[in-house]
Amino acid sequence: MRWITRSGWPGNLLALAAGALTTLSLAPFDIWPLALVSAGLLYLGLRELAPKQAAGRGWCYGFGLFASGVSWVYVSIHDFGSAPPPLAGALTLGFVAGLALFFALFGWLWSRWLRPAGAPLLAALVFAALWLALDALRGWILTGFPWLYAGYSQLDGPLAGLAPLGGVWLMTFAIVLSAALLVELPRLLAQKGALIGALLLLVALWGGALGVGQHAWTTAKAKPLTVAAMQGNVEQSIKWDPKKLEMQLLLYRDMTFRSRPADLIVWPETAVPILKEHAEGYLTMMGRFAQDRQSAMITGVPVRQPNADGELRYYNGLTTTGDAQGTYLKQKLVPFGEYVPLQDLLRGLIAFFDLPMSDFARGTPEQPLLQAKGYRIAPFICYEVVYPEFAASLAAQSDILLTVSNDAWFGHSIGPLQHLQMAQTRALEAGRWMIRATNNGVTVLIDPQGRITEQVPAFEEQVLYGKVTPMQGLTPYLRWRSWPLIAVCVVLLGWGVFRRRSA
């Protein structure tokens, strides 16, 4: 323990390992207590350091977290971006090192402005509030990267009941606060009042989560709808090959023609790999088939249309046919995957910066939800489902959640399973059923408790059959979102600054 509390490389190495523990607490490993251990080790490691050393230790923690948790970006850069291994490795390391700067900032802010002396209860509260603030910043700046939040470890853990109350944010806050309080236990034992306060907080968080964990915040609005979700398992290497276009269109047509009748037919992201305007005849044919079966059909398809300035732009979209209405244009784009920052400088350097689909525009926020069989469907295309606040804004208007994706970009890595875990958490936060249709896995149906009810194997051409129920009512998180927790964190951070300045 002396190593991690003092400056120097032994403590930094321990911080590096501590960051990797959070990855082990998440999918597919799901050892949720390690999230507590991870946050507790960082709290302990920053206890006595000066700002500069604290920033370095925070960076080491962040590097351990992201190097272990998002190294799957190497697959996209090397396998599908055609970058040679040394370049792909360098780009991946640069990405990881850049993300780690958020924890470097965390360490510096904590040591320089917020770490109170002699107040263990306040220190733990402020530490958790700062952690949440930096998580939110990471999920917003440069379109955001809201991945590897500690709260996701609780999907199958004892704090899962907090998700409908305050989302993944409240679960993260509870984990970090609990870890810091456990580290502070020896000091708390010397302060009776602070010890009682800490115990009350822990009982409220953990006991409250267990107490409301089985409460149904939403109720069924109608009878269940049958679903047929197509998983075509199209290899990414041929996805945008013009010579393979007909093969893909015939694949999804034939899978659908052979499928059992269902109320909702769902194809994954860009299942139709050609502009919607060029696929109207094909979509009309599929619409007649869906109409004959009294089905609603939803599919991913690129869309070209004018923006507000009249300029023709390309969008990653969803469209409907049969007993359904609406087209949705993706709002949250993946950097380098769907748009290239500083593209005038980067395009042409390597194939990775010229990937197909890398010049999409953002859809407008005012889009209506999709309508299918008379119910409102909240649509999320791939990356959009990992944004808690964005997802909540659409879910609050909906009866059913839908996310479509093409995780073939990440091969057999842990990325798709992390993505699935976040989608499950969105269903739990909203108290709604979710349909998740993907090109190559994981295609599932998720119930309002975040549990998978139906699933087909990944990397296989299959149709997923099951039922989802339209839901009504709002969970506290959908009603209030993060505003109560934001207010608490602002007060705590202000209190921490005041206490530090007056010391």
C-alpha positions as CSV (number, residue, x, y, z in Angstrom):
1,M,0.0,0.0,0.0
2,R,2.9,2.4,0.6
3,W,3.9,2.0,-3.0
4,I,0.6,3.2,-4.4
5,T,0.3,6.1,-2.0
6,R,3.7,7.5,-2.8
7,S,5.0,9.0,-6.1
8,G,7.2,6.8,-8.3
9,W,7.0,4.0,-10.8
10,P,5.8,1.2,-8.4
11,G,2.6,3.2,-7.6
12,N,2.2,4.1,-11.3
13,L,2.4,0.4,-12.3
14,L,-0.2,-0.5,-9.6
15,A,-2.4,2.3,-11.0
16,L,-2.0,0.8,-14.5
17,A,-3.1,-2.6,-13.2
18,A,-6.0,-1.0,-11.3
19,G,-7.3,0.6,-14.4
20,A,-7.4,-2.8,-16.1
21,L,-9.5,-4.2,-13.3
22,T,-12.5,-2.1,-14.4
23,T,-12.3,-3.9,-17.8
24,L,-12.5,-7.2,-16.0
25,S,-15.6,-6.0,-14.2
26,L,-17.4,-5.4,-17.5
27,A,-18.6,-7.7,-20.3
28,P,-17.6,-10.3,-21.2
29,F,-15.8,-11.0,-17.8
30,D,-18.4,-9.6,-15.5
31,I,-16.5,-9.8,-12.2
32,W,-18.3,-6.8,-10.8
33,P,-16.5,-6.5,-7.4
34,L,-13.4,-5.5,-9.3
35,A,-14.9,-2.2,-10.2
36,L,-14.9,-1.4,-6.5
37,V,-11.3,-2.5,-6.1
38,S,-10.3,-0.5,-9.2
39,A,-11.8,2.8,-8.0
40,G,-10.6,2.2,-4.4
41,L,-7.0,1.7,-5.6
42,L,-7.1,5.0,-7.6
43,Y,-8.5,6.8,-4.6
44,L,-5.7,5.4,-2.4
45,G,-3.1,6.2,-5.0
46,L,-4.1,9.9,-5.2
47,R,-4.3,10.4,-1.4
48,E,-0.9,12.1,-0.8
49,L,0.4,13.1,-4.3
50,A,1.1,16.6,-5.5
51,P,-0.8,17.8,-8.6
52,K,1.9,16.9,-11.1
53,Q,2.4,13.4,-9.7
54,A,-1.4,12.9,-9.3
55,A,-1.9,13.8,-13.0
56,G,0.8,11.2,-14.0
57,R,-0.8,8.6,-11.8
58,G,-4.3,9.3,-13.2
59,W,-2.9,9.0,-16.7
60,C,-1.4,5.6,-15.8
61,Y,-4.8,4.5,-14.5
62,G,-6.6,5.7,-17.6
63,F,-4.0,4.0,-19.9
64,G,-4.5,0.7,-18.1
65,L,-8.3,1.1,-18.4
66,F,-8.4,1.9,-22.1
67,A,-5.5,-0.2,-23.2
68,S,-7.3,-3.3,-21.8
69,G,-10.9,-2.2,-22.6
70,V,-10.8,-0.6,-26.1
71,S,-7.8,-2.1,-27.8
72,W,-10.3,-3.7,-30.1
73,V,-10.0,-0.5,-32.3
74,Y,-6.9,-2.2,-33.6
75,V,-9.1,-4.7,-35.4
76,S,-10.9,-1.9,-37.3
77,I,-7.7,0.0,-38.2
78,H,-5.7,-3.1,-39.2
79,D,-8.2,-5.6,-40.5
80,F,-10.6,-3.2,-42.3
81,G,-8.5,0.0,-42.6
82,S,-5.6,-1.9,-44.3
83,A,-3.1,-0.2,-42.0
84,P,0.1,-2.3,-41.4
85,P,0.5,-3.7,-37.9
86,P,3.1,-1.1,-36.7
87,L,0.9,1.8,-37.9
88,A,-2.3,0.2,-36.6
89,G,-0.6,-0.4,-33.2
90,A,0.7,3.2,-33.1
91,L,-2.7,4.6,-33.9
92,T,-4.3,2.4,-31.2
93,L,-1.8,3.5,-28.6
94,G,-2.3,7.1,-29.5
95,F,-6.0,6.7,-29.1
96,V,-5.6,5.0,-25.8
97,A,-3.1,7.6,-24.6
98,G,-5.4,10.4,-25.5
99,L,-8.3,8.9,-23.7
100,A,-6.1,8.5,-20.6
101,L,-5.7,12.2,-20.4
102,F,-9.2,12.4,-18.9
103,F,-7.9,10.6,-15.9
104,A,-4.8,12.7,-15.9
105,L,-7.1,15.8,-15.6
106,F,-9.0,14.0,-12.9
107,G,-5.9,13.4,-10.8
108,W,-4.7,17.0,-11.2
109,L,-8.1,18.5,-10.3
110,W,-8.4,16.3,-7.3
111,S,-5.0,17.0,-5.9
112,R,-4.9,20.7,-6.8
113,W,-8.4,21.9,-6.0
114,L,-10.6,19.4,-4.4
115,R,-8.9,16.9,-2.0
116,P,-10.0,18.0,1.5
117,A,-7.8,17.2,4.5
118,G,-9.2,15.7,7.6
119,A,-12.7,15.1,6.2
120,P,-12.9,11.5,5.0
121,L,-16.6,11.5,4.3
122,L,-16.5,14.7,2.3
123,A,-13.4,13.5,0.5
124,A,-15.2,10.3,-0.6
125,L,-18.3,12.3,-1.8
126,V,-16.3,14.8,-3.7
127,F,-14.1,12.1,-5.3
128,A,-17.2,10.4,-6.6
129,A,-18.7,13.7,-7.9
130,L,-15.5,14.5,-9.8
131,W,-15.4,11.0,-11.3
132,L,-18.9,11.5,-12.6
133,A,-18.1,14.9,-14.0
134,L,-15.1,13.6,-15.9
135,D,-17.1,10.6,-17.2
136,A,-19.7,13.1,-18.5
137,L,-17.0,15.2,-20.1
138,R,-15.6,12.2,-21.8
139,G,-19.0,11.3,-23.2
140,W,-19.5,14.8,-24.6
141,I,-16.2,16.3,-25.9
142,L,-15.4,15.8,-29.6
143,T,-18.8,13.9,-29.9
144,G,-17.9,11.8,-26.9
145,F,-16.6,8.3,-26.1
146,P,-19.0,7.1,-23.4
147,W,-17.4,3.7,-23.1
148,L,-16.2,1.6,-20.0
149,Y,-18.3,3.4,-17.4
150,A,-17.9,1.6,-14.1
151,G,-21.6,1.5,-13.6
152,Y,-22.1,-1.0,-16.4
153,S,-20.5,-3.6,-14.2
154,Q,-23.7,-3.6,-12.1
155,L,-26.1,-4.9,-14.9
156,D,-26.1,-8.2,-13.1
157,G,-24.8,-6.8,-9.8
158,P,-26.6,-5.7,-6.6
159,L,-26.7,-2.0,-7.7
160,A,-28.8,-2.7,-10.8
161,G,-31.9,-1.4,-9.1
162,L,-30.4,2.1,-9.3
163,A,-30.5,2.1,-13.1
164,P,-34.1,3.1,-13.4
165,L,-33.6,5.8,-10.7
166,G,-30.5,7.5,-12.1
167,G,-29.1,5.5,-15.0
168,V,-25.6,4.2,-15.4
169,W,-24.5,7.5,-13.8
170,L,-26.0,6.7,-10.4
171,M,-24.6,3.2,-10.5
172,T,-21.1,4.7,-11.2
173,F,-21.5,7.2,-8.5
174,A,-22.5,4.5,-6.0
175,I,-19.5,2.3,-6.9
176,V,-16.9,5.0,-6.7
177,L,-18.4,6.5,-3.5
178,S,-18.5,3.0,-1.9
179,A,-14.9,2.3,-2.9
180,A,-13.7,5.5,-1.4
181,L,-15.6,5.0,1.8
182,L,-14.1,1.6,2.2
183,V,-10.6,3.0,1.8
184,E,-11.4,5.7,4.3
185,L,-12.8,3.3,6.9
186,P,-9.8,3.5,9.3
187,R,-10.2,7.3,9.4
188,L,-13.9,7.2,9.6
189,L,-13.7,5.0,12.7
190,A,-12.0,7.9,14.4
191,Q,-14.9,10.3,13.6
192,K,-18.2,9.0,14.9
193,G,-20.4,11.4,13.1
194,A,-18.7,10.9,9.8
195,L,-18.8,7.1,10.3
196,I,-22.6,7.2,10.9
197,G,-23.0,9.3,7.8
198,A,-21.0,6.9,5.7
199,L,-22.9,3.9,7.0
200,L,-26.2,5.6,6.2
201,L,-25.1,6.4,2.7
202,L,-24.0,2.8,2.0
203,V,-27.2,1.4,3.4
204,A,-29.2,3.9,1.3
205,L,-27.4,3.0,-1.9
206,W,-26.9,-0.7,-1.6
207,G,-30.1,-1.5,0.5
208,G,-32.1,0.9,-1.7
209,A,-30.9,-0.8,-4.9
210,L,-31.8,-4.2,-3.6
211,G,-35.1,-2.9,-2.3
212,V,-36.3,-1.4,-5.6
213,G,-34.6,-3.9,-7.8
214,Q,-37.7,-5.9,-8.6
215,H,-40.1,-3.0,-8.7
216,A,-41.9,-2.6,-12.1
217,W,-41.6,1.1,-13.0
218,T,-43.5,0.6,-16.3
219,T,-46.5,-1.6,-17.4
220,A,-47.6,-3.3,-20.5
221,K,-49.5,-1.1,-23.0
222,A,-50.7,-3.8,-25.3
223,K,-50.3,-7.5,-26.1
224,P,-46.9,-8.7,-27.2
225,L,-45.7,-8.3,-30.8
226,T,-43.9,-11.1,-32.6
227,V,-40.5,-10.2,-34.0
228,A,-38.3,-11.7,-36.7
229,A,-34.8,-10.1,-36.7
230,M,-32.5,-11.0,-39.6
231,Q,-28.8,-11.6,-38.9
232,G,-27.2,-11.9,-42.4
233,N,-23.6,-12.3,-41.2
234,V,-22.2,-10.4,-44.2
235,E,-18.4,-10.1,-44.0
236,Q,-17.1,-6.6,-43.6
237,S,-14.6,-7.1,-46.4
238,I,-17.5,-7.4,-48.9
239,K,-20.0,-5.1,-47.3
240,W,-19.4,-2.2,-49.7
241,D,-18.2,-4.2,-52.7
242,P,-20.5,-3.2,-55.7
243,K,-19.9,-6.7,-57.1
244,K,-21.5,-8.2,-53.9
245,L,-24.5,-5.9,-53.7
246,E,-26.9,-8.2,-55.5
247,M,-25.8,-11.1,-53.3
248,Q,-26.6,-9.1,-50.1
249,L,-30.0,-7.9,-51.4
250,L,-31.0,-11.4,-52.3
251,L,-29.7,-12.7,-49.0
252,Y,-32.0,-10.5,-46.9
253,R,-34.9,-10.9,-49.3
254,D,-34.7,-14.7,-49.1
255,M,-34.2,-14.8,-45.4
256,T,-37.3,-12.7,-45.0
257,F,-39.4,-14.7,-47.5
258,R,-38.5,-17.9,-45.7
259,S,-39.1,-16.5,-42.2
260,R,-42.1,-17.2,-40.1
261,P,-44.8,-14.5,-40.1
262,A,-44.1,-11.7,-37.5
263,D,-45.5,-8.4,-36.6
264,L,-42.1,-6.7,-36.8
265,I,-39.5,-7.6,-39.4
266,V,-36.1,-6.0,-38.6
267,W,-32.9,-5.9,-40.6
268,P,-29.6,-4.6,-39.2
269,E,-27.6,-1.4,-39.9
270,T,-27.1,-0.8,-43.6
271,A,-28.5,-4.2,-44.5
272,V,-29.3,-2.4,-47.8
273,P,-25.8,-1.2,-48.7
274,I,-27.0,1.2,-51.4
275,L,-28.6,4.6,-51.3
276,K,-32.3,4.5,-50.5
277,E,-33.2,6.4,-53.7
278,H,-31.5,3.6,-55.7
279,A,-33.3,0.9,-53.8
280,E,-36.9,2.1,-54.1
281,G,-38.0,-0.7,-56.3
282,Y,-36.4,-3.3,-54.0
283,L,-37.9,-1.7,-50.9
284,T,-41.3,-1.4,-52.6
285,M,-41.2,-5.2,-53.3
286,M,-40.3,-5.9,-49.6
287,G,-43.1,-3.5,-48.5
288,R,-45.7,-5.4,-50.5
289,F,-44.5,-8.7,-48.9
290,A,-44.7,-7.1,-45.5
291,Q,-48.1,-5.6,-46.2
292,D,-49.4,-9.0,-47.3
293,R,-48.3,-10.5,-44.0
294,Q,-49.6,-7.5,-42.1
295,S,-46.1,-6.8,-40.9
296,A,-44.0,-3.7,-40.2
297,M,-40.6,-3.8,-41.7
298,I,-37.6,-1.7,-40.6
299,T,-34.2,-1.7,-42.2
300,G,-30.9,0.1,-42.2
301,V,-30.1,2.0,-45.4
302,P,-27.9,5.0,-46.4
303,V,-30.0,8.1,-47.3
304,R,-29.1,11.1,-49.5
305,Q,-31.1,14.2,-49.0
306,P,-30.6,18.0,-48.7
307,N,-29.7,19.5,-45.4
308,A,-31.0,22.8,-44.1
309,D,-28.8,24.7,-46.5
310,G,-30.0,22.8,-49.5
311,E,-26.7,20.9,-49.8
312,L,-27.0,17.2,-50.6
313,R,-25.6,15.1,-47.8
314,Y,-25.3,11.4,-47.0
315,Y,-26.8,9.9,-43.8
316,N,-26.8,6.6,-42.0
317,G,-30.4,5.9,-41.8
318,L,-33.3,3.6,-40.9
319,T,-36.4,3.4,-43.1
320,T,-39.7,1.6,-42.8
321,T,-42.2,-0.2,-45.1
322,G,-45.3,-2.3,-44.8
323,D,-47.4,-1.4,-41.7
324,A,-44.9,1.2,-40.6
325,Q,-44.0,4.9,-41.2
326,G,-40.9,7.0,-40.9
327,T,-37.3,7.4,-41.7
328,Y,-34.6,8.1,-39.1
329,L,-31.2,9.7,-39.7
330,K,-28.4,8.9,-37.3
331,Q,-27.5,11.7,-35.0
332,K,-24.4,10.4,-33.1
333,L,-21.7,9.6,-35.5
334,V,-18.5,7.5,-34.9
335,P,-15.3,9.6,-35.3
336,F,-13.2,8.2,-38.2
337,G,-15.8,5.5,-38.8
338,E,-18.6,7.8,-40.1
339,Y,-16.9,11.1,-40.3
340,V,-13.3,12.1,-40.3
341,P,-12.2,15.0,-38.0
342,L,-9.8,17.3,-39.8
343,Q,-10.6,15.4,-43.0
344,D,-8.8,17.9,-45.2
345,L,-5.5,16.9,-43.5
346,L,-6.2,13.2,-42.9
347,R,-8.0,11.9,-45.9
348,G,-5.7,10.0,-48.2
349,L,-2.9,9.3,-45.7
350,I,-4.0,5.7,-45.1
351,A,-7.0,3.7,-46.2
352,F,-8.4,3.9,-42.7
353,F,-9.2,7.5,-43.2
354,D,-11.1,6.7,-46.5
355,L,-13.3,3.9,-45.2
356,P,-16.7,3.6,-46.8
357,M,-19.4,5.4,-44.7
358,S,-16.9,7.9,-43.4
359,D,-18.5,11.0,-44.8
360,F,-21.9,10.9,-43.2
361,A,-23.7,14.0,-41.9
362,R,-25.6,14.1,-38.6
363,G,-29.4,13.9,-38.6
364,T,-31.3,16.7,-36.9
365,P,-32.5,16.3,-33.3
366,E,-36.1,17.1,-34.1
367,Q,-36.9,13.8,-35.9
368,P,-40.1,12.0,-34.9
369,L,-39.9,8.4,-33.7
370,L,-40.6,5.5,-36.1
371,Q,-44.1,4.1,-36.1
372,A,-44.7,0.4,-36.5
373,K,-48.0,-1.5,-36.0
374,G,-49.4,1.6,-34.4
375,Y,-46.6,1.8,-31.8
376,R,-43.7,4.3,-31.3
377,I,-40.3,2.8,-31.8
378,A,-37.2,4.7,-30.4
379,P,-34.4,4.0,-33.0
380,F,-30.7,3.9,-32.2
381,I,-28.2,3.1,-34.9
382,C,-25.1,1.4,-33.5
383,Y,-23.0,3.8,-31.4
384,E,-26.1,5.9,-30.4
385,V,-27.2,3.4,-27.9
386,V,-24.1,4.0,-25.7
387,Y,-25.2,7.6,-24.9
388,P,-27.3,7.4,-21.8
389,E,-28.9,10.9,-21.9
390,F,-29.5,10.8,-25.7
391,A,-31.1,7.4,-25.4
392,A,-33.3,8.5,-22.5
393,S,-34.6,11.4,-24.5
394,L,-35.9,9.1,-27.2
395,A,-36.9,6.3,-24.9
396,A,-39.2,8.6,-22.9
397,Q,-41.4,9.1,-26.0
398,S,-41.5,5.4,-27.0
399,D,-43.3,2.1,-26.5
400,I,-40.4,-0.1,-27.7
401,L,-36.6,0.4,-28.1
402,L,-34.8,-0.7,-31.3
403,T,-31.0,-0.7,-31.9
404,V,-29.4,-1.9,-35.1
405,S,-25.7,-2.4,-35.6
406,N,-22.9,-3.8,-37.7
407,D,-20.3,-4.9,-35.2
408,A,-18.4,-6.8,-37.9
409,W,-15.9,-3.9,-37.6
410,F,-14.6,-5.4,-34.3
411,G,-14.3,-9.0,-35.4
412,H,-14.1,-11.5,-32.5
413,S,-13.0,-9.0,-29.9
414,I,-14.7,-8.0,-26.7
415,G,-16.1,-4.8,-28.3
416,P,-19.4,-6.2,-29.4
417,L,-20.1,-7.8,-26.0
418,Q,-19.4,-4.4,-24.3
419,H,-21.7,-2.8,-26.8
420,L,-24.4,-5.4,-25.9
421,Q,-24.0,-4.7,-22.2
422,M,-24.7,-1.0,-22.7
423,A,-27.8,-1.8,-24.8
424,Q,-29.1,-4.0,-22.0
425,T,-28.5,-1.1,-19.5
426,R,-30.5,1.2,-21.8
427,A,-33.5,-1.2,-21.6
428,L,-33.1,-1.4,-17.8
429,E,-32.9,2.4,-17.4
430,A,-36.1,2.9,-19.6
431,G,-38.1,-0.1,-18.4
432,R,-38.8,-1.1,-22.0
433,W,-38.3,-4.0,-24.3
434,M,-35.4,-3.6,-26.8
435,I,-34.9,-5.3,-30.1
436,R,-31.2,-5.5,-31.1
437,A,-30.6,-6.5,-34.7
438,T,-27.0,-6.9,-35.9
439,N,-25.3,-8.0,-39.0
440,N,-23.1,-10.7,-37.3
441,G,-24.1,-10.7,-33.6
442,V,-25.1,-10.2,-31.0
443,T,-28.7,-10.2,-32.1
444,V,-31.0,-10.4,-29.1
445,L,-34.3,-9.4,-27.5
446,I,-33.9,-7.6,-24.1
447,D,-36.7,-7.3,-21.5
448,P,-37.3,-4.2,-19.3
449,Q,-35.0,-5.6,-16.6
450,G,-32.1,-5.7,-19.0
451,R,-32.2,-9.5,-19.4
452,I,-31.7,-11.3,-22.7
453,T,-34.8,-13.4,-23.5
454,E,-33.9,-14.5,-27.0
455,Q,-30.5,-14.8,-28.8
456,V,-29.0,-16.3,-31.9
457,P,-25.3,-17.3,-32.1
458,A,-22.9,-14.7,-33.4
459,F,-21.2,-15.1,-36.8
460,E,-24.0,-17.2,-38.2
461,E,-26.7,-16.5,-40.7
462,Q,-29.9,-16.8,-38.7
463,V,-33.3,-15.3,-37.9
464,L,-34.1,-14.4,-34.4
465,Y,-37.7,-15.0,-33.3
466,G,-39.4,-13.8,-30.2
467,K,-41.9,-11.4,-28.6
468,V,-41.7,-7.9,-27.3
469,T,-44.3,-6.0,-25.4
470,P,-45.1,-2.2,-25.9
471,M,-44.6,-0.5,-22.5
472,Q,-46.0,2.6,-20.9
473,G,-45.0,4.8,-18.0
474,L,-41.7,6.5,-17.2
475,T,-39.0,5.4,-14.9
476,P,-37.6,8.1,-12.6
477,Y,-34.5,8.3,-14.8
478,L,-36.6,8.9,-17.9
479,R,-38.7,11.5,-16.1
480,W,-35.9,13.5,-14.4
481,R,-32.8,12.2,-16.3
482,S,-29.5,13.2,-14.6
483,W,-30.6,16.6,-13.2
484,P,-31.0,15.5,-9.6
485,L,-27.5,13.8,-9.6
486,I,-26.0,16.8,-11.5
487,A,-27.3,19.1,-8.7
488,V,-25.8,16.9,-6.0
489,C,-22.4,16.8,-7.8
490,V,-22.3,20.5,-8.3
491,V,-23.0,21.1,-4.6
492,L,-20.3,18.5,-3.6
493,L,-17.7,19.9,-6.0
494,G,-18.4,23.5,-4.8
495,W,-18.2,22.3,-1.2
496,G,-14.9,20.6,-1.9
497,V,-13.4,23.7,-3.5
498,F,-14.6,25.9,-0.6
499,R,-13.2,23.5,2.0
500,R,-9.9,23.3,0.2
501,R,-9.5,27.1,-0.2
502,S,-10.5,27.7,3.4
503,A,-8.1,25.1,4.9
